[in-house]
Amino acid sequence: MTKESKKTTFWQKMKENRFLFSELVKRDFKKKYKRTYLGMLWSILSPLLTLLIMRIVFTKFFGNDIEHYTIYLFCGNIVFSFFSDCTSGGMGSLMGNAQIFSKINVPKYLFLFSRSVSSLINFGLTFVVFLLFCIIDRVPFSFSFFGLIIPIVCLVIFNMGVGLILSALFMFFRDVQYLWSVFTTLLMYLSAIFYDPSRFGAYEKLFLLNPVYVYIKYFRIAVLEGYLPSLQFNLLAVGYAALFFAIGAIIYKTCNHKFLYYI
C-alpha cells in the first residue's frame, strides 16, 4: 500500500465514522460536567480560580518586575491547563471505551481524538475570557494576536501525540496514571508559569527543552511583546508537535493489535 493510499484510508475512516466521532465529542464534553450545577461554566471558572490563587500567592515574590503580571500568569495557566486536561483525559480514552471497540470494529484513535476535541472546546471558552482579560488589563492589541493560531495548532497536535503515547502505555501499565500525575506537577514548576526564567541567566535556554514552556513563551511574546517569534522559534514549536505526534503514532500502530488482550 502506497503512502498516498494510507492517507486516503485514514480520511475515509474518519469520514465513515464522522457521526460516531461527533457523538463521542458531545459525550465527552457533557460527561465532564455531569451532575454539576454550573455545568460548562466550570471550563471558565476553574482556570480563573487557579489564576486568582496564583495572582495572590506569587505577585509579591515574582510579579513586581513583570509588566501585566496577570496576563503573564494567564498565558502560562491557559496553555498548561489545556495540555494537562487533554493528556490526562486522553490517557484513559482507550480503556474507558474498551466496551465499544471490543464489540464494534472502529478505529481506536477516534476515542483519543474526540477527547482532544472536547479539551479544545474547553480551551476555546477559556481563550475568550483570556482575551477579555487582555482588554481589561489594557494590553495593546496587535497583528501578533492572530499569530497565536500557530502555537494553538502545534499544541493540539503535540497533545494528541502525547495522548497516543499515554493511552497506549495505560493499556499495559495502570501505574502510568499515577506517574503522569506526579510528572505534570513537576512539569508545571518547570514551565515558568509564575516566574521569569531570565532570573536563571545562562540556564534560561534549558527551558526550551520543555515543549510546554515553548508554547507558553510563544503566547507571551505574541501577546505581551507584540511581535511573532523568530523563524527558529517557530520551527522549534512545530518540531516538538511533529516529533511527539510521530512517536505517538508509531507506538499506537505497534501496539494497536495487542490492546484487546489487556482490557
N, C-alpha and C positions, 0 to 999 in steps of 0.2 A: 504493500500500500504506500503510495507516494505521500509526501508531506502535505501536498495540496488536498488530497483526498481525506487525510486525517483531520484537517481543519474543517472540511466540508461536513465530515461525520459529526464533529463536535457541535457545529452550529445547527446541524439537522436535529441532533438530540435535544439541544436547547429549544429549538422551535417546536419539536414534537411534545416536549414536556413543559411548555410555557404556562399552561393552565395550572399544572401542579406546582410549578415554581412560584407563581403569583399567590397561590393559596398558602404555600409554605411561608412566604414573606408575611402575609397577613396574620397567619397563625403565630409566628414567632414574635411579631410586634404586639399582638394582643395578649399573648401568654405572659409576656414580661410584666404587664400591669394588671393581670387578672386579680380580681378581688381587692383592688386598691380604690380608695375614694377619689384620688386625684388623677388616676389614670396616666395618660401620656404626659401630663404636666410634670411628672417626675423626671422626664427627659430634660426639662429645663431647670427644675428646682434642684436636682441632685448636683449638677456641676456648679450651680450658683452657690449652694450651701458650702460646697468644698472650697470654692473661690473665696467666700466670705471668711471661712476659718483661716485659710492661708493668708488672706489680707490682714487679718487681726494679729495672727501669730508672728508672721515673718516681716511685716513692714518695718518694725523698729530695728531689726537686725540687718536686713538686706535692701529695704526699699528706699532708704534715704538718698542713695546715689543713682537711682534708676528712675528716669522720667516716665510718666504714665505707668506706674508700677502695677496698677490694677489690670491694665491691658496686657502688660508683660506676663503677669501671672495667668491671665485668661488664655493667652496663646499656648502656654505650656499645658494648662489644665485641659483645654478642649482637645488638643492633639493626643495627649496621653490617655484621656478618658475614652476616646474613640478607639485607640489601639487596644487598651485593656478590655473594653467591652466586647470588641469584635473577636479578639483572640481567645479570651476566656469562654465566651459563648460558643465560638467555633470549635473549640476543643471537644466539647461533648455533643456536637451536632450529629456525628455518625452514630455513636452509641445511643443517643436519645431517639433516633429514628430507625433503629435496628428492626423493629417490628414491621416497618414498611418495606425496606429494601430486602428483607429476608423472605418476603412473600410476593413482592412485585419487582419485576426487572426494570429498575430505573437507575440512571447514573447517580452514584452516591455523592458526587461532588455537588449535586443540586442542593443538598441539605446544608452544606457549608456555605455555598454562595448565597442561599436565601437568608441565612443568619447574618452574613456580611451586609446584605442589602438592608436588613432590619436595623442593624447598627448604624448604617449610613443615614437612614431616615432620622434616627435619634440625633446623630451628629448634625444633620441639616437643621433641625429645630434649635439646637444649641447655637449653631453658627449664626442664625438670625439674631439671637439675643446678644451674641458677641459683637455683631455689627452695631446694634443699638448702644452697647456699652462704649464702643468707639466714638459714637456721636456724643454721648453724654460726657465722656472724658475729653472731648474736643481733640481727638486725634485727626490730623489733616487727611482727608481722603485724596488718593491719587490713583493714577493708572495702575500702579503696582498691586492694588487690591484685586484686580482682575487676574493677576498672575498667581493668585492663591489656588487656582484650579490645578496648577501643576503639582504642588505638594499634596493636595487632596486626592488627586487621581493616583499619585505614587503611593500614598498612604493606604488607599483602598486595595491596591494590588499587593503591597507589602503585607497588609493584614491578612489577606486571603492566602498568601504564601505561608505565613507563619501558622495560620489556621489549618492548612493542609498538613503541615508537619505535626502539629499538636494533636489533631483529630486522629491521625494515623497511629501515633505513639500511644494515645489514650486507649485505643482499642486493645493494645497488647499489655500496657502497663498503667494501671489505675493510679499509681503513685504520681504520675505526671501532673495531675491537678494540684497536688499539694506543693510539689516542687515549683510549678509555674506561679503559684500564689506568692511564694517566697521570692522568686526571681523578679516578678513585676514590682514588688515592694522595693527591692534593691534597685531596680531599673529606674523607678520613679525618682530616687535620690540622685541617681547618676545622670538624669536628663536635664538638670539645671532648670527646673520648673520655677523655683522660688529664689534662686540666687544667680548672680552674674558669673559665668565661668571664666571671665577675664581676670578674676581675682587669683587664678592659679598660674598666671603668667605664661611661661613657655609650654606648660602642660595643658593649656586650653585646647590645643589641636587634638589631644587624645579624645576629647568629647565627640569628635567627628567619627570615631569608631562605633558610636552608638547611633543606629539609624533613626530612632525615635527623636533624639536630640537634633538630628539634621533637619527633620521636618518641623520641629518646634522653632528652630533657628530661622528656617525659611519663612515661617509665619511672621516672626518678629522683624525680620529685615523688610519684608514687603509691607507690613502694617505700620511699624513704628519708625522705620528709617526711610520709608517712601521710595524704595527702588527694588528692582529684582536682583537676586544674587548673580554671581558670575556664571559663565558657561560651565566652568569646572564644578561649581557647587551644584548646578542643575544636573550635570552628568552623575555626580555622586548620589543625588536623591533618586534619579531614575535607575542608577545601577543597583542600589540597595533593593529597590522594588523588584526589578527583573531577576536579581540573584536569588532572593528568598522565594519568589514565586516559582522559579525554575527548580530549586531544591525541593519545594513542597510538591510540585507536580511529579518529579521523579520518585520521591518517596511514596506518594499516593499510588502512582502507576505500578510500582514494585510490590506494594503490599495489598493492593486492591482485591486480588483473588483470595487473600487469607482472612479478610475481615469476618466472613460468615462463620469461621471456626472459633472466633473469640467472643461471640455475642453472649 
